Amino acid sequence: MTFSLTQIGRIVIAILLLVAAGLFVASNDRLSAGAASLLGGGGVNRVDDARRTMVYRLDPTRGTVFTFTGERQQVRLLSSVGIAADAPTDTEGWIYGFRISFLSGTGDVLGEYDIYSQAMLPEMMEEGGPLRFLRTSDERISTPDETFIEAPARTARISIIALDTDEGVTGIDVRVYERQPLTDAGAMVAFLRRSPGEQRQLTSGSAFPPDTLGENEMRTVARKSWRPIGPGGIAGEAYDLVVIYEVDPEDDEPQEEVEAEAPVAP
């Protein structure tokens, strides 16, 4: 039995289509109904094409400890909350709070700071924003809140614990950043090792694209940038890792995964 080139071509195309269909099913396997709805609304066909960010869900009974690479005087923190699928969205938002304890390298408590924020979903805000969700849960993820905190002298670690929240909040997620002192060589390496997407984010305030910057400008950008740090300990025991998926209906650029940070040993 022989086949013409046309028939062989059709067979190859059919096989490729079957493989693509299998990948689509595998990619979206175990995807919750709520996540699938948001994914389609964001114009993304596969969940693996959505942008992903690692965050850490706070525990109300134990602190999640983040260790810096040295003593730090300022901390940047992004926080958001999970909102139950049946929570009403005709409210003014959801209040949530967490407590930060500043620790020295030897474990001394240098101070504590309580932070309360008002969480909002993108559709509740005039400017809108990306849709954020979890892969296997129908809960929604609020728009992130950014906080800059001045740390007491000798701060080498922080411990964060969840406080009270409004009804409808399923959990508080945080992401912690530090700003590292860098030498000239270290600043260049820190900038160049970033992905093209991250370089564009770092230079978003500049009128020139990253590949046109001089070495001094690259060093300046790197020194002003914030580096994410992870908590110490064993996942599931010392901290709870959550992956947030994000799609932006208004963004025509391909979604890019956020660089994941390695947990820092205590």
C-alpha positions, 0 to 999 in steps of 0.5 A: 500500500502506497501513499502520495505526498498529499496523503502523507501530508494530510496524515502528518497534519492529522497527527499534529492536530491530535497531539495538540488536542491532547496537550490542550486537555492535559494543560487544562486538566483539573482546572476548576470551573471558575478558573476556566471561565476567567481563563477564557475571559482573558483570551488565553486558551491554555492555563500554562500560557497564563502568567504565574507568580509564586506567593505564600499563604499566611497562617493565622497560628504561626508566622512565615519567616523570610530571611534576607541575604543581609541586614536590611533597612527597608522591605517591599511587600505585595499582598492579596487575598483569596475571595470566595466564589460566592462572595458578593462583589457589590461591597466596598471591598474586604479588609484584611490584616497581617502582623510583621515581626522584625527579627535580628540574625540571632532571633531578637524581636526588634519591633512589630508592625500591623498592616491592614488593607482593603482588597478589591477585585479588578471588576470593582475598580474603575481602571480594571486590571488583570484577572487572577485566580488559582488553578484548582479552586473557584476562589478569586484573587484580589488586585495586589496591594504594595507596601514599603516598610522601614525596618529597625536597625539590625533587621535580618529576618521578618516573620508574618502572621495573618490577622483578622479578615472580613467574611468572604476572604479565604486566605492572605497571600504575600510576596516579600522583596529586598533591595541588595547592595551591589558592586558595579560588576554585581549590578551588571550581572544582576541586570543581564541575567534578567529575562527580556520581559523582566528587563522591560519591567525594570526599565518601564519608566525609561523612554528607551528600550533595555537593549539601548541602555549604557552600562551605567544606566543598567547598573542604576536600574539593577541597584534600584530593583527589588529581589523576591525572597522565599521563606525558610523551612519545608513547604507545607510545614514552615510555609504554604506555597501558592501559585497564582495565575494571571491573564490580562484581557487588555494585554496583547503581549505574550504572558511571561512567567515570573522568575521563581525565587529559591527559598532562603535557609534560616 
